[in-house]
Amino acid sequence: MPAASIGLRAKTARAIAVILAEPAEAPVALLRTELIFATPQTPATFQPYHEVMNLPWERAQLAVKESEAALVAAAAAALGRLTSQARADGQIIRSVGIVGAPSRNLDAIASPHIRAHAAEGVLFRRILESAAAENGVECAAYAERDLEGLAMKELGLTRLALREHLSRFGSSLGRPWRADEKLASIGAWLALHGIIRSPHSRTRATARFRLGG
């Protein structure tokens, strides 16, 4: 089976997913979809830090643990279905590239509302890392900031060439083809590039957070 990678753009309670398959130097775009982990009907998991925003920060971090566990279970199940679908279509998912918010010092954010937003950004990226681990798939996480710059460096492409490839992926997969889908595609490509370059890498998830730029 040809090797393929999933790119996941972390969003609030969901992720934009794009699957790319080898050859790594000019991947084939296979699928674009969305993974849903929570809905407005389940507010405690939809925006878990907002739900406990008025608690002292130490208590808030403990209070979201139950929601986090539920989100990891939902994300792992959704990712498992996607990898099974890919296998049925003749591809084997070898890696996951996650694009999301970088880790930051949340303790230093004074505003409870701003801190809740920041904490959820980190949380949903971390949930996707855990989901990859639950499925036994290696993953790498990338900061959303200047991801194009990182991709140019890692893949040896000019900005124009990278954007032309992204446009080609969009033409193959159809609309919507927004910034989120492009970021997911870059995540998938970087993950695919890493697996092809290191074919004997571990199969368990080992998130390596890469800062763009």
N, C-alpha and C positions, 0 to 999 in steps of 0.2 A: 504494500500500500504506500502511496506517496505521503511524505511528511507534510503536515499542515500545522498552522498555529492560529490561535484565537487572539484577537486584540480586543480588549475590554476598556471602554471609556467609562470610568466610574461617575455615576450621577447619584442624585438623591433617591435611594431605595430602588435603583435600577442600574442597568449598564447597557451601553450600546456595544454590540458585538459584531466583529467582522472576522471572517475566516479567510486566510490566504494559504495557498499551497505552493510547494517548490515548483520550479527552481528558485532558490533564494535570491539570485541576482535580478530576476524579473518575475515576481510571484504572480500566480493566477488567483484572481478574486473569486471565491466560491459562494459566499453567503453574507448577507447583512441582516441582522435581527436585533431584538431587544430582549434582555432578561429582566424580569420584574421580581422584586423581592418583597415588596409591601405596597399597599394602596392607601388612599385617604380613608378607607373604611377601617384600617388598622393603624390609627395615628401613633400609637406607642412605638411601632416599628418604622413608621414612615419618616418621622423626624424625632428620633429618640432623645436627643439632647434638648430639643425644644420642649419636650414633655416635662423635663425636670429642670428647666432653666432657672427657676426661682429657688432651687435648693442650693446650699453651699456647695462649692465646686467638688470638694472631696466626696460628699454624699451623692452628688449627681453622677460622678464616675462609677460609683457602685450601683446606682439605681438603673443604669442602662445595660448592665450585664445580661439581664434576662432577655431584653430586646435584641442585644447583639447576638446572643446564642441562637435566637429564632431566625435572625437575618442570615447568619452563617449557614444554618440548615437549609433555608430557602434558596440561598445563592448556590450552595453546593448541589442541591437537587437540580436547579435550572442549568447549571454548567454541566452536570452529568448528562442531562437530556440532550444538550447540544453536542457533547462529545460522542454520545451514542448515535445521534443522527448523522454526524460526520462519518463515523465508522460504517454505518449502513450505506452511506453514499460512496464508500470506497476510499476514505482518507483516514489517517490515524493522527490524532492530535498529539503532538509532541511537546508543545509548550504553550504558555499563555503570557501575553504581554499586557500589563495593566497600566493604564494611564490615569493618574489621579493627583490628588493634593499631596504635597510633600509633608513629612512629619514636621511639627513645629512645637514651640514651647507654649502650650495652651494655658499654662498657669500664669503666664505673663499678660494675658488678655483680660483687661478689667471689665469690659462690658459683657454681661451675661448673654445678651443676644448675639453679639459678634462672635463670642466664644462658642456659642452653640453651633453657629454656621461653620466655623472653622473645625470644630470637633467632629461634626458630621462629615465634612470633607475627608478628614483623615480616617474616620471610622469606615466609610463605605469603600475606600481603597483597601483598607486592611481586611475587610470582610471578603473582598474578592481574592485576596492572597490566601486567606483561610479556605475559601471554596476550592481554589486550585489544589491546595494541600490535601483536602478531603478527597479529591478525585485522583490523587497521585500524579499530578501533572506539574512539571517544573514551571516556575513562573519567574518573571522579572518585572519589576515595577518601575515606572518612569514618571518623572514630574511633567505635568502638563506644560509648564513654562518653557518656551523655546525648544519644544520637542523636535521641530524641524531642524534646528541647528545640530542637535544630537544625532538625528538620523542622517544628515548630510555627512557628518564625521564618521559614523559607524559604517554606513553603507557605501561611502565613497562617491556620493552624488552631488551635483550642483543643485542649488535651490530650484532652478528651472526643471531639471530632470526629475527631481523628486515630485514636484507638483504635476508634471506630466504623467507620471506613474499614478499618482492619486486620482487624477482626472480619468485615467483609463480604468481604474478600479470602479469609480463611480459610474462610468458608462456601462460597465459589465453588470453592476448590481442594481442600478436604477435609483430613482428618488425614494426617500429624501437622501441627499448627499451633502450634509452640512459639515461644519467644523468638527462636530463630535464624531461623525463617521470617519472623517479624515484622520483624526487623532487615534481612533481605534485601529485604523488600517496601519498607521505607522507603528503602533504598539505590536500588532501582529507581525509586521515585517521585521522589526528588530528582534523579536522573539524567534522567528523562523531563521533569521540570519545567525543568531547565536547557537541554535540547535544544529544547523547544518555545519557550522564551523567547528562545533565541539560535539560530534556524534556520540561520544561516550559519557556525556554529562549525566548527572543523577536524574532519575525519573521522579523523585520526590520533589515537592515544591520548595524552592529556596529563593525567596524574593530578594533580589538585589536592587535596591533603590538607586536609580540613576538620576542625577540632577541634570536637566537640560542646560546647555550652554557651557 
